[in-house]
């Protein structure tokens, strides 16, 4: 069995590695660009505000979100 790798196989492995690295860098770049466009904020509203039971929920987070919502409204 020869100790050297077949040149065709070696080129294939180099190409696969190169494309895998390029794909990983592309995913990382797109993720960073998406995060920069959102200014680091994943969700602009409270998860409670999107819930269908928000108005009648007695959890402390929902109550705090309702208070923030009413404080922001002019009276």
N, C-alpha and C positions, 0 to 999 in steps of 0.2 A: 504494500500500500504506500503510495507516495506521500511524503510529508507536506508537499506544496499543494495549495488549493488550485483547482482548475481556474485559469484566467477568466473564462466566461462566467463561472460561478462567482468568482471574486467581484467582478464588475456588477453582477446582479445584486449581490449583497451590499455593495457600496451604493448603488442606486436606490435600493430599498431603504437603506439607512438615511440617505440624503433626503429622500422624499418624506420619510417619517419625521425627520427633524424639521423640514420645511412646513409640513402640515401642523406640527405642534406649535411652531412659531406663529403661523397664521392664526390658529385658534387663540393663542395668547394675545396677539395683537388685536384681533376683533373683540375679544373680551374687554381689553383695556380701553379700546375706543368706545365701546358701548357704555362702559362705566363712566368715562369722561363725559359722554353726552348726557347722562343722567345726573351728572355732578355728584356721583357717589351714592345717590339715594336710590334705593331699590323700589320702594313703594311710597308714593307721595301721601297717601291717606292711611288712616288707621285700619287695620284689618276688621275692627269692630264696625266701622262705618259701611263696609261692604256686606255685612251679614244681614240676613233677612230678619233676624230677631233683635236687631240693634235697639229699637225703640222700647222694647219690653225687657231687655236683658238686665240682670241685677249684678253682674260681675263688675269688679272695681275698675277694670280697664275700660269697659263700655261706659260706665258712669263718668270716668275722666274724659273720655272722648266726647261725650254729650256736653260736658261742661265747657270743654275747649270750643266746641261748635257754637254754643250759646254765647260765650264770651266774645267771639269774633263778630257776632251780629250787632249792628247798631240798634239801639232801643228808641 
